[in-house]
Amino acid sequence: MSPRSTSAIVRLMSLRSQQKQMTKELLLRSAFEVFGEKGYVATKIEDIAARAGANRATFYLHFTSKAELIAELIEQVNHLVITTDKPSLTEVVAAGDREQIEAFFSRRFDQWGQMMPYVAIANQAADVEPEIQKAVDSWHESAITEITNGLTRAKRFDAKVRRAKAVAAFAQLEYYSIRWFHSGGWTKAVPREAALEVLTDSWYSLLVG
């Protein structure tokens, strides 16, 4: 085979790979839209494929089920969180600096508007798909582990209570996020500024002492 023929084959394979990735991303975006309109349970694979201008066979070339697609969406949200956490949650906890804790919460609050539609869909799926519940639990566990690792790095508190403190700290943030979602945002009763101050004070007391 000539070098020219080899180069043409490589370009063709690269083009096909790009097209496959584009189709996958289109299916993900289409699924997100349809889930938001109809809910996870009521959405059929045919609905997702049709929104993407594809068919059921094309869907199965990229995903084995709706659950696998949801897992991919969860991974995308997790990637968003990780890449924007600078410094990381572990570094923030290890530093034990109140201003860094406050800045962490401020960044997280700003992300909620973008994250919550994905979280809502993931929670719907978790109610009927055990593997999605495991993925959501893993997502939560990763945050708890980061907090625990921060305390360990700082050699703060007895090792026996570090994880318990991490669970309590994460639970506070998780509950605020759930209330924010169900309220449709910040309210007069619990404005953003008050939540930022209270959570910062609580974490500083709980994780720094």
VOGU-302918 format. One line per 5 residues: their letters; for each residue x negated, z, y negated of N, C-alpha, C. Coordinates in nm, 2 decimals, m for minus. Atoms other than C-alpha are relative to their C-alpha. Layout:
a) X/Z/Y/X/Z/Y/X/Z/Y | ...
This chain:
msprs) m0.08/0.00/0.12/0.00/0.00/0.00/m0.09/0.00/m0.12 | 0.08/0.01/0.12/m0.14/m0.10/m0.34/0.02/0.12/m0.09 | m0.01/m0.11/0.10/m0.20/0.16/m0.62/0.13/m0.02/m0.08 | m0.12/0.02/0.08/0.08/m0.01/m0.82/0.12/0.03/0.07 | m0.12/m0.04/m0.08/0.33/0.03/m0.54/0.01/0.15/0.01
tsaiv) 0.00/m0.14/m0.01/0.23/0.39/m0.49/0.05/0.06/m0.13 | m0.05/m0.06/0.13/0.28/0.46/m0.86/0.14/m0.02/m0.03 | m0.14/0.03/0.01/0.62/0.29/m0.86/0.08/0.10/0.08 | m0.07/m0.09/m0.09/0.73/0.51/m0.57/0.00/0.14/m0.06 | 0.01/m0.14/0.06/0.61/0.83/m0.74/0.09/0.01/m0.12
rlmsl) m0.09/0.00/0.11/0.80/0.73/m1.06/0.14/0.00/0.04 | m0.13/0.00/m0.05/1.11/0.66/m0.86/0.04/0.14/0.06 | m0.03/m0.13/m0.05/1.09/0.99/m0.68/0.02/0.11/m0.11 | m0.01/m0.09/0.11/1.04/1.17/m1.01/0.13/m0.02/m0.07 | m0.12/0.04/0.07/1.34/0.99/m1.16/0.12/0.06/0.08
rsqqk) m0.11/m0.05/m0.09/1.56/1.09/m0.86/0.01/0.15/m0.01 | 0.00/m0.15/0.01/1.45/1.45/m0.89/0.06/0.05/m0.13 | m0.06/m0.04/0.13/1.54/1.46/m1.26/0.15/m0.02/0.00 | m0.15/0.03/m0.01/1.88/1.30/m1.19/0.07/0.11/0.08 | m0.06/m0.11/m0.08/1.94/1.56/m0.92/0.01/0.13/m0.07
qmtke) m0.01/m0.12/0.08/1.86/1.84/m1.15/0.10/0.00/m0.11 | m0.11/0.02/0.10/2.08/1.70/m1.42/0.14/0.01/0.05 | m0.13/m0.01/m0.07/2.37/1.67/m1.18/0.03/0.15/0.03 | m0.02/m0.14/m0.03/2.32/2.03/m1.07/0.03/0.08/m0.13 | m0.03/m0.07/0.12/2.31/2.15/m1.43/0.14/m0.03/m0.05
lllrs) m0.14/0.04/0.04/2.63/1.95/m1.50/0.10/0.08/0.08 | m0.09/m0.08/m0.08/2.80/2.12/m1.21/0.01/0.14/m0.04 | 0.00/m0.14/0.04/2.70/2.46/m1.33/0.08/0.02/m0.13 | m0.08/0.00/0.12/2.83/2.39/m1.68/0.15/m0.02/0.02 | m0.14/0.03/m0.02/3.15/2.25/m1.55/0.07/0.12/0.07
afevf) m0.05/m0.12/m0.07/3.20/2.55/m1.31/0.03/0.11/m0.10 | m0.02/m0.11/0.10/3.15/2.79/m1.60/0.12/m0.03/m0.09 | m0.11/0.03/0.08/3.41/2.61/m1.81/0.13/0.02/0.08 | m0.12/m0.01/m0.08/3.67/2.59/m1.52/0.03/0.14/0.04 | m0.02/m0.14/m0.03/3.61/2.95/m1.42/0.06/0.07/m0.12
gekgy) m0.05/m0.06/0.12/3.67/3.05/m1.78/0.15/m0.03/m0.02 | m0.14/0.04/0.02/4.00/2.86/m1.78/0.10/0.05/0.11 | m0.09/m0.03/m0.11/4.14/2.93/m1.44/m0.03/0.13/0.08 | 0.04/m0.11/m0.07/3.95/3.23/m1.31/m0.07/m0.04/0.13 | 0.08/0.04/m0.12/3.72/3.24/m1.01/0.08/m0.03/0.12
vatki) m0.08/0.01/m0.13/3.98/3.28/m0.73/0.08/m0.13/0.00 | m0.09/0.12/0.00/4.21/3.00/m0.85/m0.08/m0.13/m0.01 | 0.08/0.12/0.01/3.92/2.75/m0.91/m0.04/m0.05/0.14 | 0.04/0.07/m0.12/3.87/2.50/m0.63/m0.13/m0.08/m0.02 | 0.12/0.08/0.01/3.55/2.31/m0.56/0.03/m0.14/m0.06
ediaa) m0.04/0.13/0.06/3.74/1.99/m0.64/0.02/0.01/m0.15 | m0.02/m0.02/0.14/3.82/2.13/m0.98/m0.14/m0.01/m0.07 | 0.13/0.00/0.05/3.45/2.18/m1.05/m0.06/m0.14/0.00 | 0.05/0.14/m0.01/3.35/1.84/m0.92/0.07/m0.09/m0.09 | m0.07/0.10/0.08/3.62/1.66/m1.11/m0.04/0.02/m0.15
ragan) 0.04/m0.02/0.14/3.52/1.83/m1.44/m0.14/m0.06/m0.03 | 0.14/0.06/0.02/3.16/1.71/m1.38/0.00/m0.15/0.02 | 0.00/0.14/m0.03/3.28/1.36/m1.30/m0.06/m0.04/0.13 | 0.06/0.03/m0.13/3.17/1.39/m0.94/0.11/0.03/0.10 | m0.09/m0.03/m0.11/3.33/1.46/m0.60/m0.05/0.11/0.08
ratfy) 0.03/m0.12/m0.08/3.33/1.73/m0.34/m0.13/m0.02/0.08 | 0.12/0.03/m0.07/3.05/1.56/m0.15/m0.12/0.03/m0.09 | 0.11/m0.03/0.10/2.83/1.57/m0.46/m0.02/0.15/m0.02 | 0.02/m0.15/0.01/2.90/1.94/m0.50/m0.08/0.05/0.11 | 0.06/m0.05/m0.12/2.79/2.01/m0.15/m0.15/m0.05/0.02
lhfts) 0.14/0.03/0.00/2.46/1.83/m0.21/m0.08/0.10/m0.07 | 0.07/m0.09/0.09/2.37/2.10/m0.46/0.03/0.15/0.03 | m0.04/m0.13/m0.03/2.56/2.41/m0.35/0.08/0.01/0.13 | m0.08/m0.02/m0.13/2.70/2.54/m0.02/0.14/0.06/m0.02 | m0.12/m0.07/0.02/2.98/2.73/m0.18/0.01/0.04/m0.15
kaeli) m0.02/m0.05/0.14/3.13/2.86/m0.51/m0.09/0.13/m0.02 | 0.08/m0.12/0.01/2.95/3.19/m0.43/m0.15/m0.03/m0.03 | 0.14/0.04/0.03/2.61/3.02/m0.43/m0.01/m0.05/m0.14 | 0.01/0.05/0.14/2.69/2.85/m0.76/0.00/0.12/m0.09 | m0.01/m0.12/0.08/2.79/3.19/m0.91/m0.14/0.08/0.00
aelie) 0.13/m0.07/m0.01/2.46/3.34/m0.78/m0.10/m0.07/m0.09 | 0.09/0.07/0.09/2.28/3.07/m0.97/0.02/0.03/m0.15 | m0.04/m0.04/0.14/2.47/3.15/m1.29/m0.06/0.14/m0.03 | 0.06/m0.14/0.02/2.37/3.52/m1.25/m0.15/m0.01/m0.02 | 0.14/0.01/0.02/2.01/3.42/m1.21/m0.04/m0.05/m0.14
qvnhl) 0.02/0.05/0.13/2.03/3.22/m1.53/0.01/0.11/m0.11 | m0.02/m0.11/0.09/2.17/3.52/m1.72/m0.12/0.10/0.01 | 0.11/m0.09/m0.02/1.90/3.74/m1.57/m0.13/m0.05/m0.06 | 0.12/0.07/0.06/1.63/3.49/m1.68/0.01/0.02/m0.15 | m0.02/m0.01/0.14/1.78/3.50/m2.03/m0.04/0.14/m0.05
vittd) 0.02/m0.14/0.04/1.76/3.88/m2.05/m0.15/0.03/0.01 | 0.14/m0.03/m0.02/1.40/3.90/m1.91/m0.09/m0.07/m0.10 | 0.08/0.08/0.09/1.26/3.62/m2.13/0.01/0.05/m0.14 | m0.02/m0.05/0.14/1.40/3.78/m2.45/m0.04/0.15/m0.02 | 0.04/m0.14/0.01/1.29/4.14/m2.37/m0.15/0.01/m0.02
kpslt) 0.14/m0.01/0.04/0.96/4.16/m2.56/m0.01/0.10/m0.11 | 0.06/m0.04/m0.13/0.84/4.42/m2.51/0.11/0.02/0.11 | m0.09/m0.02/m0.11/0.99/4.47/m2.17/0.06/0.13/0.00 | m0.07/m0.13/m0.01/1.23/4.75/m2.09/m0.10/0.11/0.06 | 0.10/m0.09/m0.05/0.95/4.91/m1.88/m0.10/0.05/m0.11
evvaa) 0.10/m0.04/0.11/0.71/4.90/m2.18/0.07/0.08/m0.11 | m0.08/m0.08/0.10/0.98/5.04/m2.42/0.01/0.14/0.05 | m0.02/m0.14/m0.05/1.05/5.34/m2.19/m0.14/0.07/0.01 | 0.13/m0.06/m0.01/0.68/5.40/m2.13/m0.06/0.04/m0.13 | 0.05/m0.04/0.13/0.60/5.40/m2.50/0.07/0.12/m0.05
gdreq) m0.08/m0.12/0.05/0.87/5.66/m2.57/0.01/0.01/m0.15 | m0.01/0.01/0.15/0.90/5.54/m2.93/0.15/m0.03/m0.04 | m0.14/0.01/0.04/1.24/5.58/m3.09/0.03/m0.13/m0.06 | m0.02/0.13/0.07/1.21/5.27/m3.30/0.01/m0.12/0.10 | 0.00/0.10/m0.10/1.13/5.06/m3.00/0.13/0.00/0.09
ieaff) m0.12/m0.02/m0.07/1.43/5.20/m2.81/0.12/m0.06/m0.08 | m0.11/0.05/0.08/1.66/5.12/m3.10/m0.01/m0.15/m0.01 | 0.01/0.15/0.01/1.52/4.76/m3.13/0.04/m0.06/0.13 | m0.04/0.05/m0.13/1.58/4.72/m2.75/0.15/m0.01/0.00 | m0.15/0.00/0.00/1.95/4.81/m2.79/0.05/m0.10/m0.10
srrfd) m0.04/0.10/0.10/1.98/4.59/m3.10/m0.01/m0.14/0.06 | 0.01/0.13/m0.06/1.85/4.29/m2.91/0.11/m0.02/0.11 | m0.10/0.01/m0.10/2.08/4.37/m2.62/0.14/m0.02/m0.05 | m0.13/0.02/0.06/2.39/4.40/m2.84/0.01/m0.14/m0.05 | m0.01/0.14/0.05/2.31/4.06/m2.99/0.02/m0.10/0.11
qwgqm) m0.01/0.09/m0.12/2.30/3.91/m2.64/0.14/0.01/0.06 | m0.13/m0.02/m0.07/2.64/4.04/m2.53/0.09/m0.11/m0.02 | m0.10/0.11/0.02/2.84/3.76/m2.69/m0.03/m0.11/0.09 | 0.04/0.11/m0.08/2.64/3.51/m2.49/0.01/0.04/0.15 | 0.00/m0.04/m0.14/2.62/3.71/m2.17/0.13/0.03/0.06
mpyva) m0.13/m0.05/m0.06/2.97/3.85/m2.13/0.09/m0.10/0.07 | m0.08/0.10/m0.08/3.15/3.53/m2.03/m0.05/m0.01/0.15 | 0.06/0.01/m0.13/2.90/3.50/m1.74/0.03/0.13/0.08 | m0.02/m0.13/m0.06/2.94/3.87/m1.66/0.14/0.01/0.05 | m0.14/0.00/m0.04/3.32/3.84/m1.65/0.02/m0.08/0.12
ianqa) m0.01/0.09/m0.11/3.30/3.55/m1.41/m0.06/0.06/0.13 | 0.07/m0.06/m0.11/3.05/3.73/m1.19/0.08/0.12/0.06 | m0.08/m0.11/m0.05/3.27/4.04/m1.17/0.12/m0.05/0.07 | m0.11/0.05/m0.07/3.57/3.83/m1.07/m0.04/m0.04/0.14 | 0.05/0.05/m0.13/3.36/3.67/m0.79/m0.03/0.12/0.09
advep) 0.05/m0.12/m0.08/3.22/4.01/m0.68/0.12/0.07/0.06 | m0.12/m0.06/m0.06/3.58/4.13/m0.61/0.04/m0.06/0.13 | m0.04/0.07/m0.12/3.62/3.87/m0.34/m0.12/m0.05/0.08 | 0.12/0.05/m0.06/3.26/3.77/m0.25/m0.10/0.11/0.02 | 0.09/m0.11/m0.02/3.05/4.04/m0.09/m0.14/m0.03/m0.04
eiqka) 0.14/0.04/0.04/2.73/3.84/m0.15/m0.02/0.00/m0.15 | 0.01/0.00/0.15/2.81/3.82/m0.52/m0.01/0.15/m0.05 | 0.01/m0.15/0.03/2.86/4.20/m0.53/m0.14/0.05/0.02 | 0.14/m0.03/m0.03/2.52/4.23/m0.38/m0.09/m0.05/m0.11 | 0.08/0.06/0.11/2.37/4.00/m0.65/0.02/0.08/m0.13
vdswh) m0.02/m0.08/0.11/2.54/4.20/m0.92/m0.07/0.14/0.01 | 0.07/m0.13/m0.02/2.41/4.53/m0.77/m0.15/m0.02/m0.02 | 0.14/0.02/0.01/2.07/4.38/m0.75/m0.04/m0.02/m0.15 | 0.02/0.02/0.15/2.09/4.28/m1.12/m0.01/0.14/m0.06 | 0.00/m0.13/0.06/2.18/4.64/m1.21/m0.13/0.08/0.05
esait) 0.11/m0.08/m0.05/1.91/4.78/m0.98/m0.13/m0.04/m0.06 | 0.12/0.04/0.07/1.64/4.57/m1.15/m0.02/0.07/m0.13 | 0.01/m0.07/0.13/1.72/4.74/m1.48/m0.04/0.15/0.02 | 0.03/m0.14/m0.04/1.72/5.09/m1.32/m0.15/0.01/0.04 | 0.14/m0.01/m0.04/1.38/5.01/m1.16/m0.09/m0.01/m0.12
eitng) 0.08/0.01/0.12/1.24/4.90/m1.49/m0.01/0.13/m0.08 | 0.00/m0.12/0.07/1.34/5.22/m1.65/m0.09/0.11/0.07 | 0.08/m0.09/m0.09/1.20/5.42/m1.36/m0.15/m0.02/m0.01 | 0.14/0.04/0.01/0.87/5.23/m1.38/m0.06/0.04/m0.13 | 0.05/m0.04/0.13/0.84/5.31/m1.75/m0.03/0.15/0.00
ltrak) 0.02/m0.14/m0.01/0.88/5.68/m1.68/m0.13/0.03/0.08 | 0.12/m0.02/m0.09/0.62/5.66/m1.40/m0.13/m0.04/m0.07 | 0.12/0.05/0.07/0.38/5.46/m1.61/m0.04/0.11/m0.11 | 0.03/m0.10/0.10/0.40/5.73/m1.88/m0.02/0.14/0.06 | 0.02/m0.13/m0.07/0.38/6.01/m1.62/0.09/0.11/m0.06
rfdak) m0.09/m0.09/0.07/0.68/6.16/m1.78/0.11/0.05/0.09 | m0.09/m0.07/m0.08/0.90/6.41/m1.60/m0.05/0.00/0.15 | 0.03/m0.01/m0.15/0.88/6.51/m1.23/0.05/m0.13/0.07 | m0.03/0.13/m0.07/0.88/6.21/m1.00/0.13/0.01/0.07 | m0.12/m0.01/m0.07/1.18/6.35/m0.82/0.12/m0.03/m0.09
vrrak) m0.12/0.02/0.09/1.41/6.31/m1.13/m0.01/m0.13/m0.08 | 0.01/0.12/0.08/1.28/5.99/m1.28/0.11/m0.10/0.03 | m0.11/0.10/m0.03/1.52/5.76/m1.09/0.14/0.05/m0.05 | m0.13/m0.05/0.04/1.81/5.99/m1.16/0.02/m0.01/m0.15 | 0.00/0.02/0.14/1.73/5.98/m1.53/0.03/m0.15/m0.03
avaaf) m0.02/0.14/0.02/1.71/5.60/m1.51/0.14/m0.05/0.03 | m0.14/0.04/m0.03/2.05/5.57/m1.34/0.09/0.05/m0.11 | m0.08/m0.05/0.11/2.20/5.79/m1.61/m0.01/m0.08/m0.13 | 0.03/0.08/0.12/2.04/5.59/m1.89/0.07/m0.14/0.02 | m0.06/0.14/m0.02/2.16/5.25/m1.74/0.15/0.01/0.00
aqley) m0.15/m0.02/m0.01/2.51/5.39/m1.68/0.06/0.00/m0.14 | m0.05/0.00/0.13/2.54/5.46/m2.05/0.01/m0.14/m0.06 | 0.01/0.14/0.05/2.44/5.11/m2.15/0.11/m0.09/0.06 | m0.10/0.08/m0.08/2.66/4.96/m1.88/0.14/0.03/m0.05 | m0.14/m0.04/0.04/2.97/5.16/m1.99/0.03/m0.06/m0.14
ysirw) m0.02/0.05/0.14/2.92/5.06/m2.36/0.03/m0.15/0.01 | m0.01/0.15/m0.01/2.89/4.69/m2.25/0.14/m0.03/0.05 | m0.14/0.03/m0.05/3.22/4.71/m2.05/0.10/0.03/m0.11 | m0.09/m0.03/0.11/3.40/4.88/m2.34/0.00/m0.11/m0.11 | 0.01/0.10/0.10/3.27/4.62/m2.58/0.07/m0.13/0.04
fhsgg) m0.06/0.12/m0.05/3.39/4.34/m2.36/0.15/0.01/0.00 | m0.15/m0.01/m0.01/3.74/4.48/m2.30/0.06/0.02/m0.14 | m0.05/m0.02/0.14/3.77/4.56/m2.68/m0.01/m0.13/m0.07 | 0.02/0.13/0.07/3.67/4.20/m2.77/m0.11/0.01/m0.11 | 0.11/m0.02/0.10/3.37/4.33/m2.96/0.00/0.14/m0.06
wtkav) 0.01/m0.14/0.06/3.29/4.63/m3.18/0.13/0.03/m0.07 | m0.12/m0.04/0.06/3.58/4.83/m3.32/m0.02/0.10/m0.11 | 0.01/m0.10/0.11/3.65/5.06/m3.62/m0.03/0.13/0.06 | 0.02/m0.13/m0.07/3.66/5.35/m3.37/m0.15/0.01/0.04 | 0.14/0.00/m0.05/3.31/5.25/m3.23/m0.07/m0.12/m0.06
preaa) 0.07/0.11/0.06/3.13/5.03/m3.47/m0.14/m0.02/0.06 | 0.13/0.03/m0.05/2.80/4.86/m3.38/m0.11/0.11/m0.05 | 0.10/m0.09/0.06/2.59/5.09/m3.61/0.01/0.14/0.07 | m0.02/m0.13/m0.06/2.74/5.41/m3.45/m0.05/m0.01/0.15 | 0.05/0.02/m0.13/2.68/5.28/m3.10/m0.15/m0.01/0.01
levlt) 0.14/0.01/0.00/2.33/5.19/m3.18/m0.07/0.13/m0.02 | 0.06/m0.13/0.03/2.25/5.53/m3.32/0.02/0.10/0.12 | m0.03/m0.09/m0.11/2.42/5.72/m3.04/m0.08/m0.03/0.13 | 0.08/0.03/m0.12/2.26/5.53/m2.75/m0.14/0.02/m0.02 | 0.14/m0.02/0.02/1.92/5.54/m2.91/m0.03/0.15/0.01
dswys) 0.02/m0.15/m0.01/1.95/5.92/m2.96/0.01/0.05/0.15 | m0.02/m0.04/m0.13/2.08/5.96/m2.61/m0.12/m0.03/0.09 | 0.12/0.04/m0.08/1.80/5.76/m2.44/m0.12/0.07/m0.04 | 0.13/m0.07/0.04/1.53/5.92/m2.65/0.00/0.14/0.06 | m0.01/m0.13/m0.06/1.66/6.26/m2.54/m0.02/0.01/0.15
llvg) m0.01/0.00/m0.15/1.71/6.17/m2.18/m0.14/m0.05/0.06 | 0.12/0.07/m0.06/1.39/5.95/m2.13/m0.13/0.05/m0.06 | 0.13/m0.04/0.07/1.14/6.10/m2.37/0.00/0.16/m0.01 | m0.01/m0.14/0.00/1.26/6.46/m2.42/m0.06/0.06/m0.12
